[in-house]
Amino acid sequence: MKRKAQTKGEAIIPAELLEQARRSISMDRLKTKSGKCTVCGGETSATGADSLCWVCRRLKISAWREIEQQAPAQE
């Protein structure tokens, strides 16, 4: 049994809107690949101001937490 060939109907999303979405996605990809991590040289995210990759940023945050927990014990 064969299926009927589907006829091309009207586009649900206008072509202009699709093209705009494609351009915004390509611009986002360019932004994320632009920087390198100052510690390991990996790719940085566009959200960070400290130019660290996500791994180095997590290590930095966990080190801060560890120092904060040790400070009250020394006093």
mmJSON file of the N, C-alpha and C atoms, coordinates in Angstrom:
{"data_MODEL":{"atom_site":{
"group_PDB":["ATOM","ATOM","ATOM","ATOM","ATOM","ATOM","ATOM","ATOM","ATOM","ATOM","ATOM","ATOM","ATOM","ATOM","ATOM","ATOM","ATOM","ATOM","ATOM","ATOM","ATOM","ATOM","ATOM","ATOM","ATOM","ATOM","ATOM","ATOM","ATOM","ATOM","ATOM","ATOM","ATOM","ATOM","ATOM","ATOM","ATOM","ATOM","ATOM","ATOM","ATOM","ATOM","ATOM","ATOM","ATOM","ATOM","ATOM","ATOM","ATOM","ATOM","ATOM","ATOM","ATOM","ATOM","ATOM","ATOM","ATOM","ATOM","ATOM","ATOM","ATOM","ATOM","ATOM","ATOM","ATOM","ATOM","ATOM","ATOM","ATOM","ATOM","ATOM","ATOM","ATOM","ATOM","ATOM","ATOM","ATOM","ATOM","ATOM","ATOM","ATOM","ATOM","ATOM","ATOM","ATOM","ATOM","ATOM","ATOM","ATOM","ATOM","ATOM","ATOM","ATOM","ATOM","ATOM","ATOM","ATOM","ATOM","ATOM","ATOM","ATOM","ATOM","ATOM","ATOM","ATOM","ATOM","ATOM","ATOM","ATOM","ATOM","ATOM","ATOM","ATOM","ATOM","ATOM","ATOM","ATOM","ATOM","ATOM","ATOM","ATOM","ATOM","ATOM","ATOM","ATOM","ATOM","ATOM","ATOM","ATOM","ATOM","ATOM","ATOM","ATOM","ATOM","ATOM","ATOM","ATOM","ATOM","ATOM","ATOM","ATOM","ATOM","ATOM","ATOM","ATOM","ATOM","ATOM","ATOM","ATOM","ATOM","ATOM","ATOM","ATOM","ATOM","ATOM","ATOM","ATOM","ATOM","ATOM","ATOM","ATOM","ATOM","ATOM","ATOM","ATOM","ATOM","ATOM","ATOM","ATOM","ATOM","ATOM","ATOM","ATOM","ATOM","ATOM","ATOM","ATOM","ATOM","ATOM","ATOM","ATOM","ATOM","ATOM","ATOM","ATOM","ATOM","ATOM","ATOM","ATOM","ATOM","ATOM","ATOM","ATOM","ATOM","ATOM","ATOM","ATOM","ATOM","ATOM","ATOM","ATOM","ATOM","ATOM","ATOM","ATOM","ATOM","ATOM","ATOM","ATOM","ATOM","ATOM","ATOM","ATOM","ATOM","ATOM","ATOM","ATOM","ATOM","ATOM","ATOM","ATOM","ATOM","ATOM","ATOM","ATOM"],
"id":[1,2,3,4,5,6,7,8,9,10,11,12,13,14,15,16,17,18,19,20,21,22,23,24,25,26,27,28,29,30,31,32,33,34,35,36,37,38,39,40,41,42,43,44,45,46,47,48,49,50,51,52,53,54,55,56,57,58,59,60,61,62,63,64,65,66,67,68,69,70,71,72,73,74,75,76,77,78,79,80,81,82,83,84,85,86,87,88,89,90,91,92,93,94,95,96,97,98,99,100,101,102,103,104,105,106,107,108,109,110,111,112,113,114,115,116,117,118,119,120,121,122,123,124,125,126,127,128,129,130,131,132,133,134,135,136,137,138,139,140,141,142,143,144,145,146,147,148,149,150,151,152,153,154,155,156,157,158,159,160,161,162,163,164,165,166,167,168,169,170,171,172,173,174,175,176,177,178,179,180,181,182,183,184,185,186,187,188,189,190,191,192,193,194,195,196,197,198,199,200,201,202,203,204,205,206,207,208,209,210,211,212,213,214,215,216,217,218,219,220,221,222,223,224,225],
"type_symbol":["N","C","C","N","C","C","N","C","C","N","C","C","N","C","C","N","C","C","N","C","C","N","C","C","N","C","C","N","C","C","N","C","C","N","C","C","N","C","C","N","C","C","N","C","C","N","C","C","N","C","C","N","C","C","N","C","C","N","C","C","N","C","C","N","C","C","N","C","C","N","C","C","N","C","C","N","C","C","N","C","C","N","C","C","N","C","C","N","C","C","N","C","C","N","C","C","N","C","C","N","C","C","N","C","C","N","C","C","N","C","C","N","C","C","N","C","C","N","C","C","N","C","C","N","C","C","N","C","C","N","C","C","N","C","C","N","C","C","N","C","C","N","C","C","N","C","C","N","C","C","N","C","C","N","C","C","N","C","C","N","C","C","N","C","C","N","C","C","N","C","C","N","C","C","N","C","C","N","C","C","N","C","C","N","C","C","N","C","C","N","C","C","N","C","C","N","C","C","N","C","C","N","C","C","N","C","C","N","C","C","N","C","C","N","C","C","N","C","C","N","C","C","N","C","C"],
"label_atom_id":["N","CA","C","N","CA","C","N","CA","C","N","CA","C","N","CA","C","N","CA","C","N","CA","C","N","CA","C","N","CA","C","N","CA","C","N","CA","C","N","CA","C","N","CA","C","N","CA","C","N","CA","C","N","CA","C","N","CA","C","N","CA","C","N","CA","C","N","CA","C","N","CA","C","N","CA","C","N","CA","C","N","CA","C","N","CA","C","N","CA","C","N","CA","C","N","CA","C","N","CA","C","N","CA","C","N","CA","C","N","CA","C","N","CA","C","N","CA","C","N","CA","C","N","CA","C","N","CA","C","N","CA","C","N","CA","C","N","CA","C","N","CA","C","N","CA","C","N","CA","C","N","CA","C","N","CA","C","N","CA","C","N","CA","C","N","CA","C","N","CA","C","N","CA","C","N","CA","C","N","CA","C","N","CA","C","N","CA","C","N","CA","C","N","CA","C","N","CA","C","N","CA","C","N","CA","C","N","CA","C","N","CA","C","N","CA","C","N","CA","C","N","CA","C","N","CA","C","N","CA","C","N","CA","C","N","CA","C","N","CA","C","N","CA","C","N","CA","C","N","CA","C","N","CA","C","N","CA","C","N","CA","C"],
"label_alt_id":[null,null,null,null,null,null,null,null,null,null,null,null,null,null,null,null,null,null,null,null,null,null,null,null,null,null,null,null,null,null,null,null,null,null,null,null,null,null,null,null,null,null,null,null,null,null,null,null,null,null,null,null,null,null,null,null,null,null,null,null,null,null,null,null,null,null,null,null,null,null,null,null,null,null,null,null,null,null,null,null,null,null,null,null,null,null,null,null,null,null,null,null,null,null,null,null,null,null,null,null,null,null,null,null,null,null,null,null,null,null,null,null,null,null,null,null,null,null,null,null,null,null,null,null,null,null,null,null,null,null,null,null,null,null,null,null,null,null,null,null,null,null,null,null,null,null,null,null,null,null,null,null,null,null,null,null,null,null,null,null,null,null,null,null,null,null,null,null,null,null,null,null,null,null,null,null,null,null,null,null,null,null,null,null,null,null,null,null,null,null,null,null,null,null,null,null,null,null,null,null,null,null,null,null,null,null,null,null,null,null,null,null,null,null,null,null,null,null,null,null,null,null,null,null,null],
"label_comp_id":["MET","MET","MET","LYS","LYS","LYS","ARG","ARG","ARG","LYS","LYS","LYS","ALA","ALA","ALA","GLN","GLN","GLN","THR","THR","THR","LYS","LYS","LYS","GLY","GLY","GLY","GLU","GLU","GLU","ALA","ALA","ALA","ILE","ILE","ILE","ILE","ILE","ILE","PRO","PRO","PRO","ALA","ALA","ALA","GLU","GLU","GLU","LEU","LEU","LEU","LEU","LEU","LEU","GLU","GLU","GLU","GLN","GLN","GLN","ALA","ALA","ALA","ARG","ARG","ARG","ARG","ARG","ARG","SER","SER","SER","ILE","ILE","ILE","SER","SER","SER","MET","MET","MET","ASP","ASP","ASP","ARG","ARG","ARG","LEU","LEU","LEU","LYS","LYS","LYS","THR","THR","THR","LYS","LYS","LYS","SER","SER","SER","GLY","GLY","GLY","LYS","LYS","LYS","CYS","CYS","CYS","THR","THR","THR","VAL","VAL","VAL","CYS","CYS","CYS","GLY","GLY","GLY","GLY","GLY","GLY","GLU","GLU","GLU","THR","THR","THR","SER","SER","SER","ALA","ALA","ALA","THR","THR","THR","GLY","GLY","GLY","ALA","ALA","ALA","ASP","ASP","ASP","SER","SER","SER","LEU","LEU","LEU","CYS","CYS","CYS","TRP","TRP","TRP","VAL","VAL","VAL","CYS","CYS","CYS","ARG","ARG","ARG","ARG","ARG","ARG","LEU","LEU","LEU","LYS","LYS","LYS","ILE","ILE","ILE","SER","SER","SER","ALA","ALA","ALA","TRP","TRP","TRP","ARG","ARG","ARG","GLU","GLU","GLU","ILE","ILE","ILE","GLU","GLU","GLU","GLN","GLN","GLN","GLN","GLN","GLN","ALA","ALA","ALA","PRO","PRO","PRO","ALA","ALA","ALA","GLN","GLN","GLN","GLU","GLU","GLU"],
"label_asym_id":["A","A","A","A","A","A","A","A","A","A","A","A","A","A","A","A","A","A","A","A","A","A","A","A","A","A","A","A","A","A","A","A","A","A","A","A","A","A","A","A","A","A","A","A","A","A","A","A","A","A","A","A","A","A","A","A","A","A","A","A","A","A","A","A","A","A","A","A","A","A","A","A","A","A","A","A","A","A","A","A","A","A","A","A","A","A","A","A","A","A","A","A","A","A","A","A","A","A","A","A","A","A","A","A","A","A","A","A","A","A","A","A","A","A","A","A","A","A","A","A","A","A","A","A","A","A","A","A","A","A","A","A","A","A","A","A","A","A","A","A","A","A","A","A","A","A","A","A","A","A","A","A","A","A","A","A","A","A","A","A","A","A","A","A","A","A","A","A","A","A","A","A","A","A","A","A","A","A","A","A","A","A","A","A","A","A","A","A","A","A","A","A","A","A","A","A","A","A","A","A","A","A","A","A","A","A","A","A","A","A","A","A","A","A","A","A","A","A","A","A","A","A","A","A","A"],
"label_entity_id":["1","1","1","1","1","1","1","1","1","1","1","1","1","1","1","1","1","1","1","1","1","1","1","1","1","1","1","1","1","1","1","1","1","1","1","1","1","1","1","1","1","1","1","1","1","1","1","1","1","1","1","1","1","1","1","1","1","1","1","1","1","1","1","1","1","1","1","1","1","1","1","1","1","1","1","1","1","1","1","1","1","1","1","1","1","1","1","1","1","1","1","1","1","1","1","1","1","1","1","1","1","1","1","1","1","1","1","1","1","1","1","1","1","1","1","1","1","1","1","1","1","1","1","1","1","1","1","1","1","1","1","1","1","1","1","1","1","1","1","1","1","1","1","1","1","1","1","1","1","1","1","1","1","1","1","1","1","1","1","1","1","1","1","1","1","1","1","1","1","1","1","1","1","1","1","1","1","1","1","1","1","1","1","1","1","1","1","1","1","1","1","1","1","1","1","1","1","1","1","1","1","1","1","1","1","1","1","1","1","1","1","1","1","1","1","1","1","1","1","1","1","1","1","1","1"],
"label_seq_id":[1,1,1,2,2,2,3,3,3,4,4,4,5,5,5,6,6,6,7,7,7,8,8,8,9,9,9,10,10,10,11,11,11,12,12,12,13,13,13,14,14,14,15,15,15,16,16,16,17,17,17,18,18,18,19,19,19,20,20,20,21,21,21,22,22,22,23,23,23,24,24,24,25,25,25,26,26,26,27,27,27,28,28,28,29,29,29,30,30,30,31,31,31,32,32,32,33,33,33,34,34,34,35,35,35,36,36,36,37,37,37,38,38,38,39,39,39,40,40,40,41,41,41,42,42,42,43,43,43,44,44,44,45,45,45,46,46,46,47,47,47,48,48,48,49,49,49,50,50,50,51,51,51,52,52,52,53,53,53,54,54,54,55,55,55,56,56,56,57,57,57,58,58,58,59,59,59,60,60,60,61,61,61,62,62,62,63,63,63,64,64,64,65,65,65,66,66,66,67,67,67,68,68,68,69,69,69,70,70,70,71,71,71,72,72,72,73,73,73,74,74,74,75,75,75],
"pdbx_PDB_ins_code":[null,null,null,null,null,null,null,null,null,null,null,null,null,null,null,null,null,null,null,null,null,null,null,null,null,null,null,null,null,null,null,null,null,null,null,null,null,null,null,null,null,null,null,null,null,null,null,null,null,null,null,null,null,null,null,null,null,null,null,null,null,null,null,null,null,null,null,null,null,null,null,null,null,null,null,null,null,null,null,null,null,null,null,null,null,null,null,null,null,null,null,null,null,null,null,null,null,null,null,null,null,null,null,null,null,null,null,null,null,null,null,null,null,null,null,null,null,null,null,null,null,null,null,null,null,null,null,null,null,null,null,null,null,null,null,null,null,null,null,null,null,null,null,null,null,null,null,null,null,null,null,null,null,null,null,null,null,null,null,null,null,null,null,null,null,null,null,null,null,null,null,null,null,null,null,null,null,null,null,null,null,null,null,null,null,null,null,null,null,null,null,null,null,null,null,null,null,null,null,null,null,null,null,null,null,null,null,null,null,null,null,null,null,null,null,null,null,null,null,null,null,null,null,null,null],
"Cartn_x":[0.834,0.0,0.895,0.58,1.373,0.63,1.406,0.814,0.576,-0.36,-0.604,0.508,0.88,1.891,1.286,2.034,1.532,1.743,0.73,0.84,1.433,2.185,2.774,1.685,1.527,0.543,1.235,0.498,1.06,2.054,3.088,4.067,3.439,3.636,3.061,3.819,5.143,5.984,6.495,6.339,6.796,8.307,8.715,10.119,11.008,10.493,11.274,11.613,10.658,10.861,11.87,11.806,12.765,14.184,14.334,15.653,16.205,15.36,15.766,16.242,15.545,15.936,17.273,17.482,18.749,19.912,19.71,20.768,21.094,20.068,20.32,21.061,20.746,21.445,22.897,23.149,24.53,25.342,24.734,25.436,25.761,24.855,25.109,26.285,26.384,27.492,28.814,28.826,30.053,30.508,29.578,29.911,30.518,29.999,30.463,31.832,32.224,33.5,34.618,34.337,35.31,36.414,36.124,37.098,37.743,38.889,39.59,39.762,39.715,39.879,41.304,41.448,42.767,43.56,42.869,43.546,43.931,42.94,43.21,43.191,42.683,42.644,41.402,40.439,39.188,38.268,37.141,36.159,35.449,35.244,34.529,33.098,32.245,30.858,30.725,29.712,29.508,28.989,28.51,27.912,28.94,30.105,31.095,31.923,32.157,32.975,34.434,34.717,36.071,36.863,36.349,36.971,37.488,36.622,36.924,35.939,36.391,35.478,34.61,33.628,32.692,33.374,34.375,35.062,35.876,36.676,37.497,36.634,35.498,34.601,34.048,33.663,33.14,34.217,35.448,36.536,36.797,36.71,36.909,35.82,34.569,33.449,33.579,33.955,34.082,35.252,36.317,37.437,37.002,36.206,35.688,34.858,33.997,33.142,33.982,35.012,35.872,36.589,37.06,37.732,36.761,35.529,34.518,34.177,34.189,33.864,35.015,36.237,37.39,37.65,37.273,37.534,36.911,35.641,35.061,35.715,36.207,36.825,38.157,38.858,40.146,39.985,38.899,38.647,38.281],
"Cartn_y":[-1.161,0.0,1.248,2.213,3.43,4.587,5.495,6.696,7.717,8.58,9.672,10.7,11.296,12.345,13.573,14.139,15.301,16.543,17.341,18.576,19.647,20.544,21.64,22.634,22.862,23.824,25.128,25.977,27.243,27.004,27.807,27.7,28.226,27.491,27.877,29.075,29.045,30.132,30.924,32.218,33.029,32.885,32.948,32.777,33.843,35.05,36.128,35.808,35.272,34.927,33.784,32.81,31.705,32.209,33.082,33.626,34.434,35.188,35.962,35.036,33.936,32.965,32.319,31.984,31.388,32.35,33.623,34.615,34.773,34.784,34.954,33.75,32.557,31.362,31.39,31.78,31.814,32.868,33.989,35.017,34.506,33.726,33.16,32.189,31.403,30.455,31.182,32.278,33.041,33.65,34.109,34.73,33.721,32.502,31.532,30.982,30.986,30.414,31.448,32.67,33.731,33.726,33.34,33.48,32.173,32.299,31.139,31.325,30.236,30.25,30.67,31.515,31.984,30.915,29.881,28.842,27.656,27.093,25.862,26.045,27.17,27.4,26.866,26.386,25.88,27.012,26.626,27.619,28.247,29.55,30.24,30.497,30.701,31.039,32.549,33.014,34.454,35.093,34.291,34.843,35.253,34.659,34.943,36.174,36.976,38.168,37.879,36.724,36.418,35.586,35.349,34.592,33.224,32.479,31.119,30.165,28.953,27.936,27.44,26.625,26.21,25.327,24.539,23.665,24.499,25.43,26.272,27.166,27.637,28.457,27.653,26.376,25.526,25.248,25.02,24.782,26.012,27.177,28.428,28.605,28.347,28.485,27.489,26.244,25.246,25.584,26.171,26.596,27.709,28.648,29.721,29.152,28.188,27.59,26.875,26.196,25.468,26.426,27.553,28.555,29.154,29.427,29.997,29.037,27.736,26.759,26.598,26.766,26.598,27.826,29.015,30.242,30.266,29.902,29.921,28.89,27.782,26.769,27.241,28.104,28.614,29.659,30.357,31.405,30.776],
"Cartn_z":[0.0,0.0,0.0,-0.811,-0.905,-0.255,0.292,0.864,-0.234,0.024,-0.9,-0.763,-1.85,-1.81,-1.138,-0.203,0.503,-0.347,-0.405,-1.163,-0.263,-0.854,-0.079,0.253,1.534,1.995,2.348,2.99,3.435,4.56,4.583,5.658,6.953,8.005,9.291,9.858,9.725,10.219,9.02,9.037,7.906,7.68,6.419,6.057,6.693,6.821,7.434,8.887,9.608,11.008,11.143,10.251,10.272,10.02,9.055,8.734,9.912,10.574,11.744,12.864,13.062,14.088,13.749,12.486,12.067,12.316,12.007,12.211,13.694,14.547,15.979,16.557,16.078,16.552,16.113,14.879,14.404,15.154,15.521,16.287,17.691,18.304,19.628,19.589,18.541,18.422,18.267,17.55,17.387,18.708,19.522,20.797,21.767,21.803,22.783,22.434,21.19,20.797,20.753,21.121,20.941,21.993,23.231,24.297,24.698,25.341,25.88,27.377,28.083,29.537,29.879,30.891,31.289,32.041,32.548,33.316,32.429,31.737,30.984,29.467,28.969,27.524,26.849,27.609,27.05,26.621,26.021,25.574,26.768,26.696,27.764,27.337,28.328,28.021,27.957,27.269,27.11,28.391,29.339,30.553,31.592,31.58,32.612,32.321,33.337,33.179,33.509,34.112,34.549,33.541,32.39,31.294,31.731,32.415,32.817,32.159,31.851,31.33,32.487,32.195,33.247,34.286,33.889,34.84,35.827,35.303,36.179,37.054,36.538,37.343,38.516,38.263,39.344,40.388,39.935,40.878,41.747,41.142,41.877,42.931,42.567,43.501,44.648,44.336,45.399,46.323,45.781,46.634,47.576,47.076,47.924,49.064,48.741,49.774,50.826,50.37,51.3,52.249,51.723,52.554,53.557,53.145,54.038,55.177,54.901,55.936,56.928,56.476,57.347,58.217,57.772,58.513,59.91,60.094,61.454,62.372,61.852,62.692,63.257,62.55,63.027,64.123,64.129,65.126,66.409],
"occupancy":[1.0,1.0,1.0,1.0,1.0,1.0,1.0,1.0,1.0,1.0,1.0,1.0,1.0,1.0,1.0,1.0,1.0,1.0,1.0,1.0,1.0,1.0,1.0,1.0,1.0,1.0,1.0,1.0,1.0,1.0,1.0,1.0,1.0,1.0,1.0,1.0,1.0,1.0,1.0,1.0,1.0,1.0,1.0,1.0,1.0,1.0,1.0,1.0,1.0,1.0,1.0,1.0,1.0,1.0,1.0,1.0,1.0,1.0,1.0,1.0,1.0,1.0,1.0,1.0,1.0,1.0,1.0,1.0,1.0,1.0,1.0,1.0,1.0,1.0,1.0,1.0,1.0,1.0,1.0,1.0,1.0,1.0,1.0,1.0,1.0,1.0,1.0,1.0,1.0,1.0,1.0,1.0,1.0,1.0,1.0,1.0,1.0,1.0,1.0,1.0,1.0,1.0,1.0,1.0,1.0,1.0,1.0,1.0,1.0,1.0,1.0,1.0,1.0,1.0,1.0,1.0,1.0,1.0,1.0,1.0,1.0,1.0,1.0,1.0,1.0,1.0,1.0,1.0,1.0,1.0,1.0,1.0,1.0,1.0,1.0,1.0,1.0,1.0,1.0,1.0,1.0,1.0,1.0,1.0,1.0,1.0,1.0,1.0,1.0,1.0,1.0,1.0,1.0,1.0,1.0,1.0,1.0,1.0,1.0,1.0,1.0,1.0,1.0,1.0,1.0,1.0,1.0,1.0,1.0,1.0,1.0,1.0,1.0,1.0,1.0,1.0,1.0,1.0,1.0,1.0,1.0,1.0,1.0,1.0,1.0,1.0,1.0,1.0,1.0,1.0,1.0,1.0,1.0,1.0,1.0,1.0,1.0,1.0,1.0,1.0,1.0,1.0,1.0,1.0,1.0,1.0,1.0,1.0,1.0,1.0,1.0,1.0,1.0,1.0,1.0,1.0,1.0,1.0,1.0,1.0,1.0,1.0,1.0,1.0,1.0],
"B_iso_or_equiv":[0.0,0.0,0.0,0.0,0.0,0.0,0.0,0.0,0.0,0.0,0.0,0.0,0.0,0.0,0.0,0.0,0.0,0.0,0.0,0.0,0.0,0.0,0.0,0.0,0.0,0.0,0.0,0.0,0.0,0.0,0.0,0.0,0.0,0.0,0.0,0.0,0.0,0.0,0.0,0.0,0.0,0.0,0.0,0.0,0.0,0.0,0.0,0.0,0.0,0.0,0.0,0.0,0.0,0.0,0.0,0.0,0.0,0.0,0.0,0.0,0.0,0.0,0.0,0.0,0.0,0.0,0.0,0.0,0.0,0.0,0.0,0.0,0.0,0.0,0.0,0.0,0.0,0.0,0.0,0.0,0.0,0.0,0.0,0.0,0.0,0.0,0.0,0.0,0.0,0.0,0.0,0.0,0.0,0.0,0.0,0.0,0.0,0.0,0.0,0.0,0.0,0.0,0.0,0.0,0.0,0.0,0.0,0.0,0.0,0.0,0.0,0.0,0.0,0.0,0.0,0.0,0.0,0.0,0.0,0.0,0.0,0.0,0.0,0.0,0.0,0.0,0.0,0.0,0.0,0.0,0.0,0.0,0.0,0.0,0.0,0.0,0.0,0.0,0.0,0.0,0.0,0.0,0.0,0.0,0.0,0.0,0.0,0.0,0.0,0.0,0.0,0.0,0.0,0.0,0.0,0.0,0.0,0.0,0.0,0.0,0.0,0.0,0.0,0.0,0.0,0.0,0.0,0.0,0.0,0.0,0.0,0.0,0.0,0.0,0.0,0.0,0.0,0.0,0.0,0.0,0.0,0.0,0.0,0.0,0.0,0.0,0.0,0.0,0.0,0.0,0.0,0.0,0.0,0.0,0.0,0.0,0.0,0.0,0.0,0.0,0.0,0.0,0.0,0.0,0.0,0.0,0.0,0.0,0.0,0.0,0.0,0.0,0.0,0.0,0.0,0.0,0.0,0.0,0.0,0.0,0.0,0.0,0.0,0.0,0.0],
"pdbx_formal_charge":[null,null,null,null,null,null,null,null,null,null,null,null,null,null,null,null,null,null,null,null,null,null,null,null,null,null,null,null,null,null,null,null,null,null,null,null,null,null,null,null,null,null,null,null,null,null,null,null,null,null,null,null,null,null,null,null,null,null,null,null,null,null,null,null,null,null,null,null,null,null,null,null,null,null,null,null,null,null,null,null,null,null,null,null,null,null,null,null,null,null,null,null,null,null,null,null,null,null,null,null,null,null,null,null,null,null,null,null,null,null,null,null,null,null,null,null,null,null,null,null,null,null,null,null,null,null,null,null,null,null,null,null,null,null,null,null,null,null,null,null,null,null,null,null,null,null,null,null,null,null,null,null,null,null,null,null,null,null,null,null,null,null,null,null,null,null,null,null,null,null,null,null,null,null,null,null,null,null,null,null,null,null,null,null,null,null,null,null,null,null,null,null,null,null,null,null,null,null,null,null,null,null,null,null,null,null,null,null,null,null,null,null,null,null,null,null,null,null,null,null,null,null,null,null,null],
"auth_seq_id":[1,1,1,2,2,2,3,3,3,4,4,4,5,5,5,6,6,6,7,7,7,8,8,8,9,9,9,10,10,10,11,11,11,12,12,12,13,13,13,14,14,14,15,15,15,16,16,16,17,17,17,18,18,18,19,19,19,20,20,20,21,21,21,22,22,22,23,23,23,24,24,24,25,25,25,26,26,26,27,27,27,28,28,28,29,29,29,30,30,30,31,31,31,32,32,32,33,33,33,34,34,34,35,35,35,36,36,36,37,37,37,38,38,38,39,39,39,40,40,40,41,41,41,42,42,42,43,43,43,44,44,44,45,45,45,46,46,46,47,47,47,48,48,48,49,49,49,50,50,50,51,51,51,52,52,52,53,53,53,54,54,54,55,55,55,56,56,56,57,57,57,58,58,58,59,59,59,60,60,60,61,61,61,62,62,62,63,63,63,64,64,64,65,65,65,66,66,66,67,67,67,68,68,68,69,69,69,70,70,70,71,71,71,72,72,72,73,73,73,74,74,74,75,75,75],
"auth_comp_id":["MET","MET","MET","LYS","LYS","LYS","ARG","ARG","ARG","LYS","LYS","LYS","ALA","ALA","ALA","GLN","GLN","GLN","THR","THR","THR","LYS","LYS","LYS","GLY","GLY","GLY","GLU","GLU","GLU","ALA","ALA","ALA","ILE","ILE","ILE","ILE","ILE","ILE","PRO","PRO","PRO","ALA","ALA","ALA","GLU","GLU","GLU","LEU","LEU","LEU","LEU","LEU","LEU","GLU","GLU","GLU","GLN","GLN","GLN","ALA","ALA","ALA","ARG","ARG","ARG","ARG","ARG","ARG","SER","SER","SER","ILE","ILE","ILE","SER","SER","SER","MET","MET","MET","ASP","ASP","ASP","ARG","ARG","ARG","LEU","LEU","LEU","LYS","LYS","LYS","THR","THR","THR","LYS","LYS","LYS","SER","SER","SER","GLY","GLY","GLY","LYS","LYS","LYS","CYS","CYS","CYS","THR","THR","THR","VAL","VAL","VAL","CYS","CYS","CYS","GLY","GLY","GLY","GLY","GLY","GLY","GLU","GLU","GLU","THR","THR","THR","SER","SER","SER","ALA","ALA","ALA","THR","THR","THR","GLY","GLY","GLY","ALA","ALA","ALA","ASP","ASP","ASP","SER","SER","SER","LEU","LEU","LEU","CYS","CYS","CYS","TRP","TRP","TRP","VAL","VAL","VAL","CYS","CYS","CYS","ARG","ARG","ARG","ARG","ARG","ARG","LEU","LEU","LEU","LYS","LYS","LYS","ILE","ILE","ILE","SER","SER","SER","ALA","ALA","ALA","TRP","TRP","TRP","ARG","ARG","ARG","GLU","GLU","GLU","ILE","ILE","ILE","GLU","GLU","GLU","GLN","GLN","GLN","GLN","GLN","GLN","ALA","ALA","ALA","PRO","PRO","PRO","ALA","ALA","ALA","GLN","GLN","GLN","GLU","GLU","GLU"],
"auth_asym_id":["A","A","A","A","A","A","A","A","A","A","A","A","A","A","A","A","A","A","A","A","A","A","A","A","A","A","A","A","A","A","A","A","A","A","A","A","A","A","A","A","A","A","A","A","A","A","A","A","A","A","A","A","A","A","A","A","A","A","A","A","A","A","A","A","A","A","A","A","A","A","A","A","A","A","A","A","A","A","A","A","A","A","A","A","A","A","A","A","A","A","A","A","A","A","A","A","A","A","A","A","A","A","A","A","A","A","A","A","A","A","A","A","A","A","A","A","A","A","A","A","A","A","A","A","A","A","A","A","A","A","A","A","A","A","A","A","A","A","A","A","A","A","A","A","A","A","A","A","A","A","A","A","A","A","A","A","A","A","A","A","A","A","A","A","A","A","A","A","A","A","A","A","A","A","A","A","A","A","A","A","A","A","A","A","A","A","A","A","A","A","A","A","A","A","A","A","A","A","A","A","A","A","A","A","A","A","A","A","A","A","A","A","A","A","A","A","A","A","A","A","A","A","A","A","A"],
"auth_atom_id":["N","CA","C","N","CA","C","N","CA","C","N","CA","C","N","CA","C","N","CA","C","N","CA","C","N","CA","C","N","CA","C","N","CA","C","N","CA","C","N","CA","C","N","CA","C","N","CA","C","N","CA","C","N","CA","C","N","CA","C","N","CA","C","N","CA","C","N","CA","C","N","CA","C","N","CA","C","N","CA","C","N","CA","C","N","CA","C","N","CA","C","N","CA","C","N","CA","C","N","CA","C","N","CA","C","N","CA","C","N","CA","C","N","CA","C","N","CA","C","N","CA","C","N","CA","C","N","CA","C","N","CA","C","N","CA","C","N","CA","C","N","CA","C","N","CA","C","N","CA","C","N","CA","C","N","CA","C","N","CA","C","N","CA","C","N","CA","C","N","CA","C","N","CA","C","N","CA","C","N","CA","C","N","CA","C","N","CA","C","N","CA","C","N","CA","C","N","CA","C","N","CA","C","N","CA","C","N","CA","C","N","CA","C","N","CA","C","N","CA","C","N","CA","C","N","CA","C","N","CA","C","N","CA","C","N","CA","C","N","CA","C","N","CA","C","N","CA","C","N","CA","C","N","CA","C","N","CA","C","N","CA","C"],
"pdbx_PDB_model_num":[1,1,1,1,1,1,1,1,1,1,1,1,1,1,1,1,1,1,1,1,1,1,1,1,1,1,1,1,1,1,1,1,1,1,1,1,1,1,1,1,1,1,1,1,1,1,1,1,1,1,1,1,1,1,1,1,1,1,1,1,1,1,1,1,1,1,1,1,1,1,1,1,1,1,1,1,1,1,1,1,1,1,1,1,1,1,1,1,1,1,1,1,1,1,1,1,1,1,1,1,1,1,1,1,1,1,1,1,1,1,1,1,1,1,1,1,1,1,1,1,1,1,1,1,1,1,1,1,1,1,1,1,1,1,1,1,1,1,1,1,1,1,1,1,1,1,1,1,1,1,1,1,1,1,1,1,1,1,1,1,1,1,1,1,1,1,1,1,1,1,1,1,1,1,1,1,1,1,1,1,1,1,1,1,1,1,1,1,1,1,1,1,1,1,1,1,1,1,1,1,1,1,1,1,1,1,1,1,1,1,1,1,1,1,1,1,1,1,1,1,1,1,1,1,1]
}}}
